Amino acid sequence: MIIWINGTFGSGKTTAAYELQRRMPQSFVYDPERFGYVLMANIPKELAKGDFQDYPLWREANYKLLKQIANNYHGTIIVPMTLTNKSYFDEIIGRLKKDGIEVKHVTLAAAKKTIQQRLRKRFEGNHSWAYNQIDHRLSCLEKDVFKEHIKTDKMTIEEVVETIAKLSGHQLLPDHRTKFRKMIDRLTVTLKEIQLFK
């Protein structure tokens, strides 16, 4: 099974994905962004696009790699990735479903103010690319194709993870980490994300 965690930038996708992995036996986090940044770094500036998702190669490569992993990995693949273009959604998730691969798609939703606060916590200011994408992405994600929505404004990370697990039919392991250990683990994920965007 693939669990695709959608949502605008700053919605908590990556944090939720790694927290889910920690409590779900035989699971793996697959991050399509990594391939996107490698692709962007190897394109002449004259041919560069503003968003790596606009490259057909990015969509095709992620579809094929996810299909290959799903057909050979006896576990759950967790994908934290913003996907707001219906055509791109169909090219990846739609094709995977047609291939008989079980894909559970959820969207982490929150008010604009909440998203802004979360982006500031990861040191992204009012002029960052992610910050300037908020209105457009939130509007796109309201479409039916991007449901099921999980309203996260007043939810803890634990509640978000438990909701995703319940919706996808998974049992989670108990979380015996201390509050301090959880904080360190989540900070580590945030720092990795910041490094990735540099």
Buried (B, 14 or more C-beta within 10 A) or exposed (E): BBBBBBBBBBBBBBBBBBBBBBBBEEBEBBBBBEBBBEBBEEEEEEEEEEEBBEBEEBBEBBBEEBBEBBEEEEEBBBBBBBBBBBEBBBBBBBBBBEEEBEBBBBBBBBEEEBBBEBBBEBEBEEEBEBBEBBEEBBEBBEEEBBBEBBBBEEBEBEEBBBBBBEBBEBEBEEEEEEEEEBEEBBEEBBEEBEEEBE
